[in-house]
Amino acid sequence: MPNAIGILELSSIAAGIQALDAMLKRAQVQVIEARMTCIGKYLAIITGDVAAVTSAVETGKAAGGKHVLEADVIANIADGVLESIHGIMDKSEIKALGILETKTLAMGFLGADAIRKAANVRLLKLHVSLGLGGKAVVLFTGDVASVENALRVGVEKIGNPDKIKEAIAIPSPDQGLIDSLK
């Protein structure tokens, strides 16, 4: 059973497609998502056991060369992270709203995983879509203390402040704001 994900983000679409091919030929992994994203980037997300995913990501890094922006392996991905990409946002019982905006798509996954594992919070949405200029946005909820703690842990996990655009906690968000979230 797959228990890890690998994320490869490249600045070239052609190099990204080539890197994904090399990854798939190297190890027993499956593609979760592979697509062109904003400003000419390519994102590949794979899954499999930790050793296979690690091997595939290393192969993808080598194949992608100078075009690799991010290459990460997340072992034992937290429940709800992958579902938060495609899932419908449950807007009920939002006590506080946490927002982590990262400058790369891969860092959004890393942050979402750390946030989910850090505290008693519920992921609402992980936006890694077109129209965000290559950024990712993690939306999540919980009580104020849990949201603030989860943001701190997510920022620490990413490690490099240059990869984070913003990290904000909004206590008791207005219902109009909640209704506007997509």
Residue pairs with C-beta under 8 A, 6 or more apart in sequence:
2 30
2 47
2 48
2 49
3 49
3 50
3 75
3 76
3 77
4 47
4 48
4 49
4 50
4 53
4 54
4 73
4 74
4 75
4 76
4 77
5 32
5 45
5 46
5 47
5 53
5 73
5 74
5 77
5 82
5 109
6 23
6 29
6 44
6 45
6 46
6 47
6 48
6 53
6 54
6 56
6 57
6 60
6 71
6 72
6 73
6 74
7 43
7 44
7 45
7 57
7 70
7 71
7 72
7 73
7 74
7 105
7 106
7 109
7 110
8 16
8 19
8 20
8 23
8 43
8 44
8 46
8 57
8 60
8 61
8 64
8 68
8 70
8 71
8 106
9 41
9 42
9 43
9 44
9 68
9 69
9 70
9 71
9 104
9 105
9 106
10 16
10 19
10 41
10 42
10 64
10 67
10 68
10 69
11 40
11 41
11 67
11 68
11 69
12 40
12 42
12 64
12 67
13 36
13 40
13 41
13 42
15 42
15 63
15 64
15 65
15 67
16 36
16 41
16 42
16 43
16 44
16 64
16 67
17 42
18 63
18 64
19 42
19 44
19 59
19 60
19 61
19 63
19 64
19 67
19 68
20 31
20 34
20 42
20 44
20 60
21 63
22 59
22 60
22 62
22 63
23 29
23 44
23 46
23 56
23 57
23 59
23 60
23 63
24 31
24 46
24 56
26 55
26 56
26 59
27 48
27 51
27 52
27 53
27 55
27 56
27 59
28 48
28 49
28 52
29 46
29 47
29 48
29 52
29 53
29 56
30 46
30 47
30 48
31 44
31 45
31 46
32 45
32 46
32 47
32 82
33 43
33 44
33 45
33 85
34 42
34 43
34 44
34 45
35 42
35 43
36 42
37 43
37 105
37 128
37 129
37 130
37 134
38 130
38 131
38 132
38 133
38 134
39 133
39 134
41 69
41 105
41 134
43 105
43 106
43 128
44 60
45 109
46 53
46 56
46 57
47 53
48 56
50 73
50 75
53 73
54 73
57 71
57 72
57 73
58 71
60 68
60 71
61 68
61 71
64 71
69 104
69 106
70 104
70 105
70 106
70 107
71 106
72 106
72 109
72 110
74 109
74 110
74 113
77 113
78 112
78 113
78 116
78 117
79 116
80 116
80 122
80 123
81 109
81 112
81 113
81 116
81 123
81 126
83 123
84 112
84 123
84 124
84 125
84 126
84 138
85 126
85 128
87 125
89 124
89 125
89 139
89 181
89 182
90 122
90 124
91 124
91 178
91 179
91 181
93 141
94 124
94 141
94 173
94 178
95 141
95 142
95 143
95 144
95 171
95 172
96 141
96 142
96 143
96 144
96 146
96 147
96 148
96 169
96 170
96 171
96 172
96 173
97 139
97 140
97 141
97 147
97 169
97 170
97 173
97 177
97 178
98 115
98 121
98 138
98 139
98 140
98 141
98 142
98 147
98 148
98 150
98 151
98 168
98 169
98 170
99 137
99 138
99 139
99 166
99 167
99 168
99 169
99 170
100 108
100 111
100 112
100 115
100 137
100 138
100 140
100 151
100 154
100 155
100 164
100 166
100 167
101 135
101 136
101 137
101 138
101 164
101 165
101 166
101 167
102 108
102 111
102 135
102 136
102 137
102 138
102 158
102 163
102 164
102 165
103 134
103 135
103 162
103 163
103 164
103 165
104 134
104 135
104 136
104 163
105 128
105 134
105 135
105 136
106 136
107 136
107 158
107 163
107 164
108 126
108 127
108 128
108 135
108 136
108 137
108 138
109 126
109 128
109 136
110 157
110 158
111 136
111 138
111 154
111 155
111 157
111 158
111 164
112 123
112 126
112 138
112 140
112 154
113 157
114 150
114 153
114 154
114 156
114 157
114 158
115 121
115 123
115 138
115 140
115 150
115 151
115 153
115 154
116 123
116 140
116 150
117 153
118 149
118 150
118 153
118 154
119 142
119 146
119 147
119 149
119 150
119 153
120 142
120 143
120 146
121 140
121 141
121 142
121 146
121 147
121 150
122 140
122 141
122 142
123 138
123 139
123 140
124 139
124 140
124 141
124 181
125 137
125 138
125 139
125 181
125 182
126 136
126 137
126 138
126 139
127 136
127 137
127 138
127 139
128 136
135 165
138 154
139 181
140 147
140 150
141 147
142 150
144 169
144 171
147 169
148 169
151 167
151 168
151 169
154 167
155 161
155 164
155 167
158 164
170 177
